[in-house]
């Protein structure tokens, strides 16, 4: 059993005193201060927050060795998505604009105008990139998961597609911080610049932690929902299939024909995924469907099928 650092019966005030960064976690769950000596569960219950989800996030970001186990610590995907959305609002509407204001106040345009302008341009481009990243998650990823929670699987998207393109959004902020530290012409006592650098360090750590929660809590939990829905769909089909009726041969889709062509040309699943802009998981699903429809399970058999049905020319085949 995984040992948790924090538990439902611990005092919320003890958590905050031990790790003040949990104040941000509380804020993103919508938890207010002034809870006295109440336990984590009591504070969360009183403010209508799922305490298991709060504990999963608090334990994860506090303990680098903490591994979430669904069987031991089930949390609410909906509550975690609300937390992630509030984190997006914090970065886009508060933290990043506040850093920008402090940057403008702290850098010197009089003697270093060109450098100052380049620093601000670098920062503004970075913020645009973060905004695109987070708005994509809000509009596409979270909408997809909402539909999953309603029991609706998608044939065109899965959480692996998001995970494979989930770039580290703190990288450019790290670059900006290093540029200022190493190359910006300093003054003898620039407290404002040092203060904004401190804020950039904190924002960088916060963004890294945020992405880790998405990668190591959110994505695995969504995968488990996908797997359960896929199993339920397969079970439903198996129960309702009429054994006495011989099924008509299923037609291959255009996408399945494209995948057969790639397979007989010797391409790997990863190469096929990259060529057709799919996830590896989706390619494997298509290959299983092809094998089921054609009752052909070997590349050699698919090669013969492709030649007979004029999907490829003989000279295109990799031996």
C-alpha positions in Angstrom: 0.0 0.0 0.0 1.3 3.5 -0.9 2.1 5.6 2.2 0.5 9.0 2.0 2.2 12.0 3.6 -1.1 13.7 4.3 -4.3 12.1 5.3 -8.0 13.1 5.6 -7.7 13.4 9.4 -4.7 15.7 9.4 -5.3 19.3 10.4 -5.5 21.6 7.4 -3.5 24.2 9.2 -0.6 21.7 9.8 -0.4 21.1 6.0 -0.1 24.8 5.3 2.4 25.4 8.0 4.6 22.5 6.8 4.3 23.4 3.1 3.1 26.9 2.3 3.0 26.1 -1.4 -0.3 24.2 -0.6 -1.9 27.6 -0.3 -2.0 27.7 -4.1 -3.6 24.3 -4.1 -6.2 25.4 -1.7 -6.9 28.5 -3.8 -7.4 26.5 -7.0 -9.8 24.2 -5.2 -11.7 27.3 -4.0 -11.0 26.6 -0.3 -11.0 29.6 2.0 -8.9 30.3 5.0 -10.1 30.7 8.6 -10.7 26.9 9.1 -9.3 26.8 12.7 -8.2 23.3 13.7 -10.5 21.4 11.4 -9.2 18.3 9.5 -8.6 18.2 5.8 -11.9 16.2 5.3 -13.9 18.6 7.4 -12.6 21.7 5.7 -13.3 20.2 2.2 -16.7 18.8 3.1 -17.8 22.2 4.6 -16.8 24.0 1.4 -18.1 21.2 -1.0 -14.7 20.1 -2.3 -13.8 16.5 -2.9 -11.2 15.8 -0.2 -9.8 12.8 -1.9 -8.9 14.9 -4.9 -7.4 17.6 -2.8 -5.2 15.0 -1.0 -4.1 13.4 -4.2 -2.8 16.7 -5.5 -1.4 17.8 -2.2 0.5 14.5 -1.7 1.7 14.4 -5.3 3.2 17.9 -5.4 4.7 17.6 -1.9 6.3 14.2 -2.2 8.4 13.5 -5.4 8.2 9.8 -4.6 4.5 9.7 -4.2 2.7 7.4 -6.7 -1.0 7.7 -7.1 -2.9 4.4 -6.9 -6.5 4.4 -8.1 -7.5 1.4 -6.0 -6.3 3.0 -2.8 -7.0 6.7 -3.4 -9.8 7.2 -5.9 -10.3 10.9 -6.8 -12.9 12.8 -8.8 -11.8 13.5 -12.4 -14.3 16.4 -12.5 -12.9 17.9 -9.4 -9.3 17.6 -10.8 -10.4 19.3 -14.0 -11.9 22.2 -12.0 -8.6 22.5 -10.2 -6.6 22.6 -13.5 -9.0 25.2 -15.0 -8.5 27.4 -11.9 -4.8 27.0 -12.3 -5.0 28.2 -15.9 -7.0 31.2 -14.7 -4.4 32.0 -12.1 -1.5 31.9 -14.6 -3.2 33.7 -17.4 -5.2 36.3 -15.5 -3.0 37.0 -12.5 0.5 35.7 -12.2 1.9 36.2 -15.7 0.3 39.7 -16.1 1.7 40.7 -12.6 5.2 39.6 -13.7 4.9 41.6 -16.8 4.0 44.8 -14.8 7.0 44.2 -12.5 9.3 43.6 -15.5 8.3 46.9 -17.0 9.0 48.7 -13.7 12.3 47.0 -13.1 14.1 47.1 -16.5 15.9 50.3 -17.6 14.8 51.6 -21.0 17.0 54.8 -20.7 20.4 53.2 -21.2 19.5 49.7 -22.4 16.4 50.4 -24.5 17.1 47.7 -27.1 17.8 45.0 -24.6 14.8 46.0 -22.5 12.5 45.9 -25.6 13.8 42.4 -26.5 13.2 41.1 -23.0 9.6 42.4 -23.1 9.1 40.9 -26.6 10.5 37.6 -25.5 8.2 37.6 -22.5 5.0 38.6 -24.4 5.6 35.8 -27.0 6.1 33.3 -24.2 2.8 34.4 -22.6 1.0 34.0 -26.0 2.4 30.4 -26.2 1.2 29.6 -22.7 -2.3 31.0 -23.5 -2.6 28.9 -26.6 -1.5 25.8 -24.7 -4.0 26.4 -21.8 -6.9 27.4 -24.0 -6.4 24.3 -26.1 -6.7 22.2 -22.9 -9.8 24.1 -21.7 -11.6 23.9 -25.1 -10.5 20.5 -26.5 -9.0 18.3 -23.8 -11.4 19.1 -21.0 -14.4 19.0 -23.3 -13.3 15.5 -24.5 -13.1 14.3 -20.9 -16.5 15.8 -20.0 -17.9 13.6 -22.8 -16.0 10.6 -21.5 -17.6 11.1 -18.0 -21.0 11.0 -19.8 -20.0 7.6 -21.2 -19.2 8.8 -24.8 -16.0 7.5 -26.4 -14.5 9.3 -29.4 -13.3 7.5 -32.5 -11.1 10.5 -33.5 -9.3 11.5 -30.2 -7.9 10.0 -27.1 -5.9 11.2 -24.1 -2.7 9.8 -25.6 -3.0 12.3 -28.5 -2.8 15.1 -25.9 -0.1 13.5 -23.8 2.2 13.0 -26.8 2.1 16.7 -27.6 2.1 18.0 -24.1 5.1 20.3 -24.3 6.9 21.6 -21.2 5.6 25.2 -21.0 8.1 26.4 -18.4 11.2 26.1 -20.7 11.1 29.5 -22.2 10.5 31.1 -18.8 13.7 29.4 -17.7 15.5 30.9 -20.7 14.2 34.4 -19.9 15.3 34.1 -16.3 18.8 33.0 -17.4 19.1 35.8 -20.0 18.3 38.4 -17.3 20.7 36.9 -14.8 23.6 36.5 -17.2 23.3 39.3 -19.7 21.1 42.2 -18.5 23.4 45.2 -17.5 22.8 45.4 -13.8 22.7 48.2 -11.3 24.3 48.3 -7.9 21.0 47.9 -6.0 18.2 46.9 -8.3 15.8 45.4 -5.7 12.9 45.5 -8.2 14.6 43.4 -10.8 15.7 40.9 -8.1 12.2 40.7 -6.9 10.7 40.0 -10.3 13.4 37.4 -10.9 12.2 35.8 -7.6 8.6 35.8 -9.0 9.8 34.2 -12.2 11.6 31.4 -10.3 8.3 30.8 -8.4 6.2 30.9 -11.5 8.6 28.5 -13.3 8.3 25.9 -10.4 4.6 26.4 -10.3 4.2 25.7 -14.0 6.4 22.6 -13.8 4.4 21.3 -10.9 1.1 22.0 -12.8 2.3 20.1 -15.9 3.4 17.1 -13.7 -0.1 17.0 -12.2 -1.5 16.8 -15.7 1.0 14.2 -16.9 1.0 11.9 -13.8 -2.4 12.3 -12.3 -4.8 13.6 -14.9 -3.7 11.6 -18.0 -3.5 8.2 -16.2 -6.9 8.7 -14.7 -8.4 9.6 -18.0 -6.8 6.5 -19.6 -8.5 4.3 -17.0 -11.9 5.8 -18.0 -11.2 5.2 -21.7 -10.2 1.6 -21.0 -13.4 0.9 -18.9 -15.6 2.4 -21.6 -13.8 0.4 -24.3 -14.3 -2.8 -22.3 -17.9 -2.0 -21.7 -18.5 -1.4 -25.4 -16.8 -4.7 -26.3 -18.9 -6.6 -23.8 -22.1 -5.0 -25.1 -21.3 -6.0 -28.6 -20.4 -9.6 -27.5 -23.6 -10.0 -25.6 -25.8 -8.7 -28.4 -24.1 -10.5 -31.3 -26.5 -13.1 -32.8 -24.4 -16.3 -33.0 -26.8 -18.0 -35.4 -26.4 -15.3 -38.0 -23.3 -15.3 -40.2 -22.0 -11.7 -40.2 -21.5 -9.9 -43.5 -17.8 -9.2 -44.3 -17.0 -5.7 -43.0 -15.7 -3.1 -45.4 -12.3 -1.5 -44.7 -12.3 2.3 -44.2 -10.1 4.5 -46.2 -7.9 5.0 -43.0 -7.6 1.3 -42.6 -6.5 0.9 -46.2 -3.8 3.7 -45.6 -2.5 1.8 -42.6 -2.3 -1.5 -44.5 -0.3 0.3 -47.2 2.1 1.6 -44.6 2.4 -1.8 -42.9 3.3 -3.7 -46.1 5.9 -1.0 -46.8 7.7 -2.0 -43.6 6.8 1.1 -41.5 6.6 0.8 -37.7 3.5 1.8 -35.7 5.3 5.0 -34.6 6.2 5.9 -38.2 2.7 5.2 -39.3 1.3 7.4 -36.5 3.6 10.3 -37.4 2.8 10.0 -41.1 -1.0 9.9 -40.6 -1.0 12.4 -37.6 -2.5 9.7 -35.3 -1.5 8.4 -31.9 0.3 5.1 -31.7 -2.6 3.8 -29.6 -5.0 4.7 -32.5 -2.8 3.0 -35.1 -2.8 -0.2 -33.0 -6.6 -0.1 -32.6 -6.9 0.2 -36.4 -4.5 -2.7 -36.9 -6.6 -4.9 -34.5 -9.8 -3.9 -36.5 -8.1 -4.8 -39.8 -7.1 -8.2 -38.5 -10.6 -8.8 -37.2 -12.3 -7.7 -40.5 -9.9 -9.6 -42.8 -9.0 -12.5 -40.5 -5.4 -11.8 -41.5 -2.9 -11.4 -38.7 0.5 -11.4 -40.3 2.3 -8.7 -42.4 2.9 -11.4 -45.1 -0.8 -12.0 -45.3 -1.6 -8.3 -45.5 1.0 -7.9 -48.2 -0.8 -10.5 -50.4 -4.1 -8.8 -49.7 -2.7 -5.4 -50.6 -1.3 -6.6 -53.9 -4.4 -8.5 -54.9 -6.6 -5.5 -54.1 -4.2 -3.0 -55.8 -3.5 -1.0 -52.6 0.3 -1.2 -53.4 2.5 -2.0 -56.3 5.0 -4.8 -56.0 8.0 -2.5 -56.3 6.7 -0.5 -53.2 7.0 -3.5 -50.9 10.0 -3.6 -48.5 11.5 -7.1 -48.2 
